[in-house]
Amino acid sequence: MTAARHDRVVGGAATPDGISQAATDNRQAGAEITMSRASIKPARAAFAALAAGALFLTGCSSGGGGSDEGSDTKAKKQGEDVAYSFGDEKASTGPAAQVKGAKEGGTIKLLQRDSFAHLDPGQIYVSDEGALAKLIHRGLTTYKKVSDNKYEVVGDLATDSGKKSDGGKTWTYKLKDGIKFEDGSPITSKDFRHTIERKFASFMTEGPTFIESWMTGKGSVESRKELPDGPYKGKHLPKSMLETPDDKTIVFHFKEPQGELPYALAMAGYAVVSEKADTKQKYDKKPLTSGPYKIASFKSGKSMKLVRNKEWDPKTDPMRNQYPDGFDIQFGVSFEDSTKRLMSDAGENKTATSLTNSVDASSMQKVRTDPEVKKRSISGFQSYVSYLNINTDRIKNKKVRQAIAYAMPSQSIVTAFGGAGGGELAGNYISPTLVGHKPTDPFGKLKKPQGDVAKAKKLLKESGKKGMKLTFAYQNAPEWQNFSVAAADNLKKAGFNVQRKDVIADTYYDQIGKVKDNNYDIYHNSWGADWPSASTVIPNLFEGRQVQDGAANYSHLKNPKWDKEMDRIRAITNPNEAAGEWQKLADKILKEDTPSIPMHYYKTIQLFGSNIGGAYFDETLHDISPNSLYVKK
């Protein structure tokens, strides 16, 4: 998840307070303001390097996801717990499994801090909008929970997760029968062609750009030149990129093998848009929905009401239920207020929860220790990791960078975000939510969470840079202000001359995203994957070919050795081997170049009222699943 604004992820997953940024900025600014999760975006495929081909992350379930080239090997577990596979036609058949004890009827109230900036699927790339999309939009693929430790990518509007050929350069999808938009019009392959082609239009400033880049072999900016007006003037992508030979068939052609296409298509940003009902920019406020609910009313910044979509057919949907009559969404409810209301469990709060509001940091201890409140909570990892970047253009001495790494008091940021409920110490760059994650710890951050000042002092002395000035930029939010004080104190003890510089949240990522005009030595960010693969993390953060204004390589690391290694790993088709290689490469970069220091893995705790049933933590949303909820009475 991700690309910009921090708090949690949509495609993959975060946690601070809403920073808004345009997709064209090509960044995944992890967000870090005050544990807001609605304002974050996942990693963005904005550069040609990403079009070079992705690894195969998961294998196929029984039948192999319809691949005509044999089954891939089984996926590694996500961290130590969750595994992913690509589902076949049987796995993609509806209706969704019934939730034990579920009842139909009633209305659920959703308490949200942030209003929805985008309703057009093609513009959705942040966590709160991504969660809403699960209720109102559908795409070719989606995630389905199989058990507590297993998820499948299955066909949503398609009959399976996709059939690949030509070594993974070509993928074919067939549409299910009986799929319709809310107005009763059938969903056809022409709608999906339109969905992809409109992503090239100039007004599409948000949303993912993976598929466009993969088809053209170019970065997101250059790829737009293939169809600069989108399909709106009667032009279409060539058949060498996208084919729709009949109303039921969609064929994608890519420049390089793309083993992770089923993941990309499961993003809200690629959900179907009606060709006939497309109103271009106006579609962002009143889209034609295809999910189990439709929008009855929307008052930006105030409220939204969802009601049943009678054209949705549960027989076509393998993962969504439609238990409540509707959802009433209230905006402008802070984390503190939603936490207090849900902890009270009084009145209408008994049938309330939130898509993305977390328990505020000051209440986490009570939520984790009060049995009456704890039983109405869910928790889990988000896909975001926080990092302290070192500007390698300004700090070229590796021993100085290592001294900074050893000095960092990672525990201070965990404490600032609410303790164990808000995060865990990070030993390396890769989140526990990703396939292939290993609990490595090259700089001993887990053993010495308050930092190793003595080791830092020794390294700085050896470098001959004792007394060196460090300009430390941080967001002027409480969490990062508190951390900056603790970090600066350790750095001063190690022998640095630290100058702290607070930067307002609204422009923070603009400032640290500069290359030539970046006058800071160290500064934090957070990053989340768009799906459970390090292929959407390590290249974005450390590929030398991605050093440019607005890009996610905030440390400006340029090492051709690592770029070459990334190309090698992208070419690996065995998912277990590739996942392991990403982890090895990440640890090598950390130990040998130390361009940034991993600090903590984000976690979240959410609450729900006592009359809400079916609540569970969705490992793909990194939040509560809205599709299984029901009103008990």
N, C-alpha and C positions, 0 to 999 in steps of 0.2 A: 502494500500500500503506500502502501503507500501510504512522492511528489509533493506536496507543499503544504503548509498549514499543519499545525501539529495537534494531534490528539488521538487519533486512532486510525485505523486503516480501512480503506475500502477494498482494495484488492489484496491486499495482503492483509493493513493495519495499520494509535499513538496517544497523545495525551495532553496537551497544553491548551491554551486558550486562543481560540480562533484567529488565526492570521489568514487574511484572504489574499490569494495570489492567482494570477492568470495562468492557465495551462501553458500558454505560449512562453512563459518564463522558463519552461523545461526544467523545473526543479521539484524536488520532493521535500521541500522544506519541512522537516519533521515537526513541528510546532512546538512551542514550548511555552506556553504562557501559563495558564494555570490549570493544568489538567483538563483541558477542554478536549473532547475527542471529536467533535463534529467538524473541526476545522482542519483535518489532516488529509493529505493525499499520499498515495503510494508512489512507488518508483515509476518513473516515466521513461518510455522508450523514445527518446527524442533524438537520438544520434544514429548515424549510419552504422556505427560499430555494433549497435544492438541488432541490426538487421542481418548480421553475419550468421545467425543461427543459434537457437537456444538448445539446452540440453534436454534430454528426456527425463522428466522428473518422476513420473510414476509409471507403473505398468498397467496392464489391462486386467479387468475382472474376468470372470468366466466368459469366454468367448473373445476376449481381447479387444473390447471396444470397437469391434468391427474392422480392425486393421486387416488389410489384405497382405500384410507382409509378416505375419506371425506375431505372437504375443511378446511384449517387452517383459523384462524381468520385473519382479515385484518391487514396489517402492520401499525405501527405507522408512522407518518410523519418523514421525515428526517429533523432533527431540527424542524423548523416550516414550512418548505416549500415542501420538496420532499418526496413522498411516493413510495414504491416499492411493487411489487407483482410478483408472478410466473405465467407465461402465459400458456394458453392451446394451442391446435392445431390451432385453429382459429387465435389466436394472433401471432402464429409462422409462418403463411403463408405469402409468398411474393406475389407480389413485395412490396418494401418499399413505404411508402407514398411519393408522389411527392412533391417536394419543390416548393412553389408558385413562379412563374416567372422564374424557372430554365431553362437553355439552355444547350445543349450539345456542346462540342467542346472547344478548347483552352487549354492552359497549365498553371497550377498554380505553382508559384515558392515558395518554402518553405525554409525559412532562419533558420538554426539550428546552435547552438553553438557547440554541441557535435556530433561527428560521431557515428554511430551505432556499438557497439561492438559485438552484436549478432543479427542474422537473423533467426536462428533456433528457432522455437517457444518454445521448451523445455528449452531454455537458456534465455528466455526473462523475466525480472523481474524489469525493470526500466521504467520510464514514457515515455521517448522519443521513445524507442523501442515498448512499448505498444501501443502508438498512431499510429506508422507505421503499426503495426500488424492489426489495424482496416481496413487498405487498402489492405493488401496482404494475411492475414491468416483468417481462419474460424475454429470454434470449435463446440462442441455439443450445447452449449448455448451462448447467447449474450444478451446485454441490448438493449432495444428499448424504445425510447422516445414516450410516449403516449400523453402527454400535458406538459405545462410548469411546472407542479408540480407532474408529475407522470411518472415513468419508470416501465417497465416490464422486468423480465428475461424471455426470450423466447427461443424456439428452434431455433438454427442457422442451422446447418446441421442435427440436430435432429428434429423430428416432433413436439415436445413440450418441456417444461422445465424439464420433467422427471416424471416417475411414481414410487412412493415409496411404499414399502411393508415391511412386517416384522418389523413394528414399526419404519421404517426409516433406517434399516440396509441394505436394498436392494433397489437399484434404477435401473430401466430399461429404456433404450433409443432405439427408432426406428429411422433409418435414412430416410431422404427424397429421393424421386426419382430424378434422373437427376443431382446429385451433382458430380463434377469432379475436378481434379487437372488441372493446366494450360496446361499440355501435353495431355489432353483429356482422361486420364485414370480415371475410376470410383473410387469414394471414398467408401470404404466398411468398415464393422465392423472390419475386419482384420487390416486395417490401424489404427483404434483407439486402438485396442489391442496393436499394435506395438508402438503407441504413448505413451501409459502408461508404457509399459514394458521397453522401452528404457530410461525412466527417472531413472531407477535403475542403469544404466551403470556408470562406474567410470568417464567417460569423461564429464558427465552431471554435471557440477559444479555450474551452476546458475539455476535460475528458481524456481518456487514454489515446495513445497514437501508435500502439504496437503493430496492429494489423496493417495499417496504412504503410508503415515503414517496412514491414516484412514483404509486402507485395511489390513495393517500388525499389527496395534495396537502398533506400535513402533515409535520411533523418526526417523528423517531423516537418521541419520548415521546407526542405527541398521536395519532400513528397507531395506537398500541396500543389506544386506546379503541374502534376499529372492531371489534375482536374480542378483548377483554381476556382471555378464557379460551382463546384459540386455537380449534381445532375440537373440543376435547375434551368439550364439552357439547352437541354436535350442531349448533352454529351454523356458518354459512359466510359468506364474503365475498359480497356481492351480485354478480350477473352483470355489473353495470356496472363491476366491477373485475376479476373473474376468472371465466372460463367454462371448463367441460370438457364440451362437448356430446356427446362420445363417448370411448371408452377410449384413443383415439389423439391427441386434440386438446386443446391448451391455448391459451387466448386471454387475453392481458393487455390491460387497458384503463387508460390513464393520463390524468391530468388535463391534462398538457401533453405535447408531442412528446418522445420519448425516443430519440434516435438511437443511444445507446450501450448499449442493453439487451443486445445480444449479449456485450459485455464484462462487464457486471454478472453475467449468468447463468453466465459461465465461472469465477466466483469459487467457491472451495470452499464458502463459506457458503450457496450455493444448490444444492448437490448433492442428489440425490434421497434422501428418507427414506421407508421403507416405512410406509404407513398402518396395516397390520395388525400390524406388529412393533414399532411405536413404544411405548417404555416410558417416555416423558417424560424425567425427569431421569436415569434409569438408562441410557437410550440413549447417553449421553455416554461410558459406559465399555464398552458392548458394542453397537456399531451393526451393522446388517445391511449388508454391503458390496455394491458393484456393479462394482468394478474388477477388474483381473486378479489381485489378491491379496486374501486375507482374513486376519483376525487369529486366529492359533492360540493365542497367550497374550500377556498384558500384565501386567507387574509394575511399577507406577508408580515411577519413580525408579531402576529397575534395568534392565529389559530388555523387549523386545517381539519376538515371532516372527511373521513373515508367511509364509504358504504359498500355493500356487496356488489360485485360485478356479476350480473346474472348470465353473461355470455361466457364466463370462465367455466370450462368443463374439467372437473376433478379427474376424469378418466385420462386426461392428457397430461396431467401434472404429477411427477414422481416425488415431489418434496413439499408442496404447500398444502396446508389445510385452510378451511374457511369457517372457523367456529364462531367468532363474534359477529354480530350484525354490523359492527363498524368500529372505527377508532376515532376518538376525539383528541386532537393534538394541540397542546398549549405551548406556545413559544415564550421565551423570556424568563424561563424558570432556571435560576442559577443552580449550580451543583449543590450549594449549601441548602437552598430552599427545597429542592427535590429530595435531598437526603432527609431533611427534617420531616417533610410531609409523608414520605414512605416509611420512615421509622415510626411515626405516630400511628400509622395504620388506622386512621379514623375517617369515618364518613366515606366520601368518594375516593379517598386514597386507598381503600381496600381493593378497588378495581383499577388501580393505576400502576404504571411502571414507566420506563423510559427506553427509547431505542439506544441512546448513546450516553446519557448523563451518568457519570460515575459517582460513587460516594465521595464526598469531599474529604480532603486529607485529614482535617481535624476530627472527623467522625469515624475514621477507619478502625481505630482501636476498639471502640464500642461495638461497631458492627461485627467485628471478628470475635468478640468475647461474650456478647450478650446472646444467649441461646435463642431467645424469642425473636430477635432481629436476624441473627445469623441464618436461621432456617428459611428466611425469606430473602436470601441473597444468592447470587451466583458470582463466580470469579474465575479468572484465567489470565494467561499471557496475551498481550497484544503483540503485534509483529514488529513493533518499534524498538530500536536500541538508541540510547543517547550516546553521543560522542563529544569529546573535546578535540576540535581540530587544531592542528599546528600548521601555520602558514609556512610551507616549505620553501617558498620564494624568499622569505625573510629569515627563517631559521634553517640554515643549511647544515649545521653541525649535528650529526646524528646523536652524539652523546648529550647534547643539550636537549634534544627531543626526548631521549630516553630519561633524562633527569626529570623533565616535566611529567612524563608518564608515571614514574615511580612516586612522585610527590602528590599526585592527585588523590584526594580523599573521597573515593567513590561512595562511601557510606553516607556522606553528607547529602548527596542528591537523592539517595533512596529515602533518607529520613525526611527530606523536604517534600517528597511526594507521598508521604503518609506511611512510611515504613514498609513492612513486608507485603501489605495489601496493595501498595501502589507500585511495587517493583522489586527486582532482585539484582544483586551485584552482577555485573557482566565481566566475564573473563576474556571474551573475544568479541569479534565484530558481528557474529552470526546469531540471530535470535533463536531461542529454543523452539519457536514455532516452525522452523524451516527444516525440510528434509535434509538429513546429513549432519545436523548440528552435533557437535561434540563439546563437552564441558572443559575445554582447554583454558589455560590461564597463563600465558607467556610472561606477564609482568607481575604475577603474584597478587592481583587485586583481591582475590577471594581470601587469601591468607592474611593479607594486611589491608583491610578495607578502609582504614584511615590514612593509608599512604605510607610509603617507606621514605621518610625524610632523610635519614642517614645515607641511604643508597643514592638518593637524588643529589645530596650535597657532595658526595664523593665523585659522582659522574660530572657534575658541573665544574668541580675543581680540576678534574682531569682534562676537561675541554678547554680550560684556560679562559672561560667566560664568566667567572664569578663576578657578581654585581651587574650582570646583563639586564637591560631593561626589557620588560615584557608588557605589551599593551593587551589587556584582557577585556574583550568585549562580551557582554552578556545581555540578555533580555531583561528589561526592567519589570519583571514579574517576581512575586515573592519567592517562588521556589528557586529561581536562578539567582536572585539577589543573595539569598541565604547561602547557596552553594558557592557563589563567587567569593564571599567573605572567607569561608573555610579554605577554599582552594588557594586564594591569595596568601593566606596566613602560612600554609605549608610551603608555598613557593618562596616566600620571603625567608623562612627558616632554612630553606635549601640554598639560599644565597642569591636569589633573583631580586631585582628591583621591579616590583609589580605595580602597574598603573591600571586600575580598574576603570572600565568605560561602559556605562549603562546605555543601551540603545532601545528606543521605544519599539514596542512589539510590531507596530504596523509597518515599519521599514526595516526591521532587523534582518530578514533574509535578503532584502535588496542590498543591504550594506555588506554582509558577509559573502554574498554571491558575486561580488566584484573581484576581478583578477588584478589588473594593473593598479587600480585605485584603492586596493584593500590595504589599509594602514594598520591593521590589527595583527597581532602575533598569534593569539589563541582565541578561540570562540567555539561555542557549542552548537550542535544541531542534533536532530533525530531523523532516523530513516526507517522506513518499513517496506517490506516486499509487497509487490502487487499480487503475488500468489506464492505458495510455499516452496520457493526456489531461491537459492542464493544467486542465481543468474540475474535477478532483478535487484541485487544489492551490491555485490563486490564490483562489478564493472562500473556501475553508476558512481560509486564513491571514489574509486581509485584508478580508473582507466585514464592514462595520460592523454588520449585522444579526446577526452571530454573536459579538458580544462578550457573553459570559456565563461564569460559572464552569464550568470543565471544557472549554471550547471551545478550538479551535486558534488563534484570533486572539489569540495571546499578547501582541502589542504593543498590543492594545486600540484599533487604528486604526478611526476612524469618519469616513469621508469619503463623503458621499452621492454625490459625483461618481463615485467608483469603483464604488459599488453599482449606480448607473444603467448604467454601462458594462458591468458584468458581466451585467446583464439583457439588454443589447443583444447581447452576444457569444453568450449562451446561445441566442438566437433565430436565430442564423446556421445555415443548413443545409448550407452548402458547407464540407467538412472542411478544405480548404487555407486558405480565408479565415479560418475560425474559429481554427485553430491559430496562424496569424500574428497574429491580433488578441489572443490570450491573451498571446503573447510581448511585443507592443507595450505592452499594459496593464501587465504585470509590470514592464517597464523604467520606465514612467511612475511607477508607485507607488514604485519604488526611488529614482528621481531626485528626484521632487517632494515625497514625504513621508518617505522613508527610515525606515520603521517597524522594519526589521530589516536586518541585513547578511548576505548570502549568504557562506558561508565555504568549504565544499568539497563536491564530489560524491563520494559513497561508491563505493568499488570493493571487489572481493573477489578473493581467490585461493584455490582449493581444490585438494586433492591426492587422488589415487587410486592404488591399488596396481598393480603391473606386470601382474598377471593380470586386471585389469578392462579390459573393452573397451566401446566405444560411448559413452564419456564426452564430453559437450560442454556448453558453457555455454548454458543456456536463457534467452533474453532475456525471457521472460514470467515465469519464476520468479526470475530474477536469481541463479541457483545452478545446480548440476549437474542435468541432467535424469535422474531415476531410471527413466524408462520405456524407455530405450534401452540400459541397462547389461546386460552379460553377462559370464560367467566364461570366460576364454580357455582354461583347462585345469585 
